[in-house]
Amino acid sequence: MAAPTKLDLTTLSSALTNQGARWQAGATDVAALDAAAQKAMLGAVPSSESAALMAAAAAAPALLATAPAFAPALDWRNKGGNHITPVKNQGGCGSCVSHAVVGVLEAMAHIETGRWVDLSEADSHFCSSHGASCDGWWPDQCLDQAIGRGICDEAGFPFASAFPGNNIWANPPACRVAPNRDARVTKPSARMGLTDPTAVKNHLTNVGPVAGCMDVYQDFFGSLGSQ
């Protein structure tokens, strides 16, 4: 099968403006990658548990309805202070799920304790049951591993160090167990699965960030965010 035609950002931007879209498109680092490199960054593969939850939600949405208790807008970077750690670069590796889960755990640590932690996406993705590859998985699987074995700090296993020559676009990655790992892990105590949109909004408002997955179309790679 031939590679997809590169998205014309000028055409996309005009279409978004004409349709009154609430986001803008432009030239980003990811938009400049070829189609194969863009695809390599995708790594959400539904687990059997998540597939069952999504099927149940689709079949009986009324049973999952939740009373609204959410704010019309919120930003955990400015909700009694900033609670969100900096964005990290996953390179050409489908480790987006581990990056998302680690970001949530870092944020929750600050929300609940006021303590900043910098956790290792590499430890989560390459040294857990997932294994040393850039294949995908799902947040419930990633969180179960975090609960069971914890995630060490970034200094113990920096993400780039998993790759040949510290090049996050090179393969294959490898697990490198952090020195004295057991003494430097952070473990969440529990997780929950949210399929009802209102429950997700309530959680975002009253508890903290969530890890979510989405279908990605080519225009996403040129997203500059909302207006």
C-alpha positions in Angstrom: 0.0 0.0 0.0 1.3 3.4 -0.9 2.2 5.9 1.9 -0.6 8.5 2.5 -0.3 11.9 0.8 1.3 14.5 3.1 -1.3 16.8 4.6 -1.4 20.3 3.1 -1.4 22.5 6.2 -2.4 25.6 4.2 -5.5 23.8 2.9 -6.3 22.4 6.4 -5.9 25.8 8.1 -8.3 27.4 5.6 -10.9 24.6 6.1 -10.7 25.0 9.8 -11.2 28.7 9.6 -14.2 28.3 7.2 -15.8 25.8 9.5 -15.3 27.9 12.7 -13.1 25.2 14.3 -11.8 25.8 17.8 -8.3 24.7 17.1 -5.5 25.9 14.8 -3.2 24.0 12.5 0.4 24.8 11.6 3.9 23.5 11.0 5.0 21.6 14.1 8.0 19.3 14.7 5.7 16.3 14.4 4.0 17.6 11.3 7.4 17.8 9.6 8.0 14.0 10.1 7.3 11.5 7.3 4.3 9.3 7.6 6.3 6.3 9.0 7.8 8.3 11.8 4.4 9.8 12.7 2.9 6.3 12.9 5.8 5.1 15.1 4.7 7.5 17.8 1.3 5.9 18.2 1.0 3.2 20.8 -2.5 2.8 22.3 -3.6 -0.8 22.0 -6.9 -1.5 24.0 -6.7 -4.3 26.6 -9.4 -6.9 27.0 -10.6 -5.1 30.2 -10.9 -1.7 28.5 -12.6 -3.2 25.4 -15.2 -4.8 27.7 -15.8 -1.5 29.5 -16.2 0.4 26.3 -18.6 -2.2 24.9 -20.7 -2.0 28.1 -20.7 1.8 28.0 -21.9 1.8 24.4 -24.6 -0.9 25.1 -26.0 0.7 28.3 -25.1 4.4 28.6 -28.0 5.1 30.9 -26.7 2.7 33.5 -23.4 4.6 33.6 -24.8 8.1 33.8 -23.3 10.2 36.6 -24.6 13.4 38.3 -22.8 16.5 37.0 -20.3 18.0 39.4 -17.8 19.6 37.1 -16.5 23.0 36.3 -17.2 24.6 32.9 -13.4 25.0 32.4 -10.3 24.2 34.4 -6.6 24.0 34.1 -4.4 22.0 36.5 -1.5 24.3 35.7 -3.5 27.1 37.5 -5.7 25.5 40.1 -4.3 26.6 43.4 -0.9 26.7 41.7 0.6 24.6 39.0 0.5 20.8 39.4 1.6 19.7 35.9 5.2 18.6 35.0 6.9 19.6 31.7 6.1 17.9 28.4 8.5 15.2 27.5 9.6 13.9 24.0 8.9 10.2 23.3 10.7 10.3 20.0 10.0 7.6 17.5 8.6 5.1 20.1 5.0 4.1 20.7 5.3 4.8 24.4 2.6 7.4 24.6 0.6 5.4 27.1 3.5 5.3 29.6 4.2 9.0 29.0 0.5 9.8 29.7 0.3 7.6 32.9 3.6 8.9 34.2 2.4 12.5 33.7 -0.8 11.7 35.6 1.1 10.1 38.5 3.5 13.1 38.7 0.6 15.5 38.8 -1.3 13.5 41.4 1.8 13.3 43.6 1.9 17.1 43.6 -1.8 17.6 44.0 -1.9 15.2 47.0 1.4 15.9 48.7 2.8 19.1 47.2 5.9 17.1 46.2 7.3 17.2 42.7 8.5 13.8 41.3 10.1 13.1 38.0 9.4 9.5 37.0 10.9 7.3 34.4 8.8 6.5 31.3 11.5 4.1 30.3 11.2 2.1 33.5 7.4 2.0 33.0 7.6 1.0 29.3 10.6 -1.2 28.9 11.2 -2.9 32.3 7.6 -3.8 33.2 5.5 -6.7 31.8 5.2 -4.6 28.6 8.8 -5.5 27.7 11.6 -3.7 25.9 9.9 -2.7 22.7 8.1 0.3 21.3 4.9 -1.6 20.9 1.8 -0.1 22.5 -0.5 -1.0 25.4 -3.3 0.6 27.4 -3.5 2.8 30.6 -5.1 0.1 32.7 -2.2 -2.3 32.0 0.4 0.4 32.6 -1.3 1.5 35.9 -1.5 -2.1 37.1 2.2 -2.4 36.6 2.8 0.9 38.4 0.7 -0.3 41.4 2.5 -3.6 41.5 6.2 -2.7 40.9 6.2 1.1 41.1 8.1 3.4 38.7 11.5 4.6 39.5 12.7 8.2 39.1 13.9 9.6 35.8 17.5 9.9 37.1 17.5 6.2 37.7 16.7 5.3 34.1 16.6 8.4 31.8 14.4 7.8 28.7 17.1 8.5 26.2 19.4 6.0 27.8 17.1 3.1 26.7 18.0 3.7 23.0 21.2 3.1 21.1 23.5 6.1 21.3 20.9 7.9 23.5 18.9 8.6 20.2 15.2 8.4 21.0 14.6 7.8 17.3 16.8 4.7 17.2 15.9 1.1 17.9 15.8 -1.3 19.7 15.2 0.1 23.2 16.5 -1.9 26.2 15.6 -2.1 29.9 18.3 -0.8 32.3 17.4 -1.4 35.9 18.1 1.6 38.0 20.7 1.3 40.8 19.0 0.5 44.1 15.7 0.7 42.3 13.4 -0.5 45.2 14.4 2.5 47.2 13.6 5.0 44.5 10.2 4.0 43.2 6.8 5.7 43.4 3.7 3.5 43.6 0.0 4.6 43.2 -2.3 2.8 45.6 -5.3 2.2 43.2 -6.7 3.1 39.8 -10.2 3.5 38.3 -11.6 3.2 34.8 -13.8 6.0 33.6 -16.1 5.5 30.6 -19.0 7.9 31.3 -18.1 11.4 30.0 -19.7 13.1 33.0 -17.7 10.9 35.4 -14.5 11.9 33.5 -15.4 15.6 33.8 -16.2 15.2 37.5 -12.9 13.5 38.1 -11.0 16.1 36.1 -12.6 18.8 38.2 -12.5 17.3 41.7 -9.6 14.9 41.7 -7.0 15.5 39.0 -5.8 14.7 35.5 -6.7 11.5 33.7 -4.9 9.4 31.1 -7.0 9.1 27.9 -6.6 7.6 24.4 -7.9 8.9 21.1 -8.1 8.0 17.5 -5.4 10.0 15.6 -6.0 11.3 12.1 -3.3 13.0 10.0 -4.5 16.5 10.8 -3.7 15.9 14.5 0.0 16.0 13.8 -0.3 19.7 12.8 -2.4 20.7 15.8 -1.3 23.9 17.5 -4.0 23.7 20.2 -7.3 25.5 20.9 -7.8 29.1 20.1 
